[in-house]
Amino acid sequence: MALEATRRPELRAFFDDTGRQFREPLTALLRAAGSRDPERHTLSLVAWTEGIMFSCVAGSYHAAVPSLTELRAGFG
């Protein structure tokens, strides 16, 4: 959807607004948890999550879902 949104302004607006609705509470949560740089940590967490989701759909985990242990190791 992100790639298609680069070509369709109406989709870009929806995509950006939806992402903001997810990121803003996450940033607030990280700030409340004591993050010294909640915006940067939000970006890192979202990028990691999006990468895992892509990997599960089309990448190295497309045939098998990663285990909780593998996810925790990748996040750490």
Backbone torsions as a table, in degrees:
resi	resn	phi	psi	omega
1	MET	NA	-37.6	-179.8
2	ALA	-60.9	-41.0	179.9
3	LEU	-68.0	-41.8	177.6
4	GLU	-64.0	-34.6	-179.9
5	ALA	-64.7	-20.9	177.4
6	THR	-69.6	-18.9	-178.5
7	ARG	-107.2	-12.4	-174.8
8	ARG	-128.0	103.4	-176.2
9	PRO	-56.0	-36.9	-179.8
10	GLU	-67.2	-35.0	176.4
11	LEU	-73.2	-36.9	178.4
12	ARG	-58.9	-44.8	-179.8
13	ALA	-61.4	-45.3	178.9
14	PHE	-63.5	-46.1	-178.6
15	PHE	-61.2	-45.5	180.0
16	ASP	-65.4	-42.7	-179.7
17	ASP	-65.6	-42.6	178.8
18	THR	-62.6	-43.4	178.1
19	GLY	-62.9	-40.1	179.1
20	ARG	-63.6	-39.2	179.1
21	GLN	-63.5	-27.0	176.2
22	PHE	-85.1	-44.2	-174.0
23	ARG	-70.0	-40.3	-175.9
24	GLU	-60.5	-48.0	176.6
25	PRO	-65.3	-33.7	178.2
26	LEU	-65.3	-42.5	177.3
27	THR	-61.5	-42.9	178.4
28	ALA	-62.7	-40.4	178.4
29	LEU	-63.6	-44.7	179.4
30	LEU	-66.0	-37.8	176.7
31	ARG	-62.2	-46.3	-179.9
32	ALA	-65.1	-27.9	179.4
33	ALA	-81.0	-3.9	175.4
34	GLY	102.7	9.7	178.3
35	SER	-58.7	134.9	176.8
36	ARG	-81.2	-16.2	179.7
37	ASP	-144.5	71.1	-172.5
38	PRO	-62.6	-31.4	178.4
39	GLU	-66.1	-44.2	179.3
40	ARG	-67.0	-40.9	179.8
41	HIS	-67.7	-34.1	175.2
42	THR	-63.4	-46.7	178.6
43	LEU	-57.9	-45.3	-179.9
44	SER	-62.5	-44.9	-178.7
45	LEU	-66.3	-43.0	178.7
46	VAL	-64.9	-43.8	179.2
47	ALA	-61.8	-42.9	178.8
48	TRP	-63.2	-45.4	-178.9
49	THR	-62.9	-45.3	178.8
50	GLU	-63.2	-37.4	177.6
51	GLY	-64.6	-42.0	177.9
52	ILE	-63.7	-44.4	179.7
53	MET	-61.1	-44.4	178.4
54	PHE	-62.7	-43.7	-179.7
55	SER	-60.2	-37.2	179.5
56	CYS	-71.9	-26.7	-179.0
57	VAL	-88.4	-44.2	-171.7
58	ALA	-130.8	-11.0	-173.7
59	GLY	-98.9	-145.0	-171.9
60	SER	-67.4	-19.6	178.4
61	TYR	-104.0	17.4	-175.5
62	HIS	-63.7	-25.5	-178.3
63	ALA	-93.9	-17.6	-178.4
64	ALA	-150.3	134.8	179.2
65	VAL	-70.8	135.5	178.5
66	PRO	-65.6	148.8	178.9
67	SER	-74.9	164.8	176.9
68	LEU	-59.6	-38.5	178.6
69	THR	-62.5	-43.0	179.1
70	GLU	-65.9	-40.5	177.4
71	LEU	-63.5	-44.0	179.7
72	ARG	-63.8	-39.7	179.6
73	ALA	-65.1	-38.9	179.4
74	GLY	-70.1	-29.2	-178.6
75	PHE	-81.1	-28.2	-174.7
76	GLY	-74.4	NA	NA
